[in-house]
Amino acid sequence: MDTRDKIIDSSRAAAMVAALRSRGSALKVVTGYFDILIAEHVRRLRNIACGADAVFVMVLDPPDPVLGARARAELVAACGVVDYVVPSGEGTSQTLLSLFMADEIVREESADLLRLRRLTEHVQRRNQQ
């Protein structure tokens, strides 16, 4: 399977959520920047996915991206625990999130900024040696 097929638009995501709900599936949606995707992201996604039948990931645009939106979406789609990736767009965030209950939504934006800062500091320290 080409993992890029997991990348869908918000209207297709809405249809998938409706179909999965009709089957009684347990769902999760994760929002974040995933810029740059690191092992910590994968571990976190694995923990979030535990007990969920389907995991949607909404890739948002960070304040100052290192990678382009499409590259970030493709990297997240390559994670085995992720079922669907929805790149952000105008109105996408609120539209998609409105389909989920509060306990199904996991917001990772702040954690992503912290991860990037720690990675940047690590790389800078290594370059100073």
Buried (B, 14 or more C-beta within 10 A) or exposed (E): EEBEEBBBEBEEBBEBBEEBBEEEEEBBBBBBBBBBBBEBBBEBBBEBBEEBEBBBBBBBBBEEBEBEBEBBBBBBBBBEBBBBBBBBEEEBBEBBBEBBEEEBBBBBEEBBBEBBEEBEEEEEEEEEE
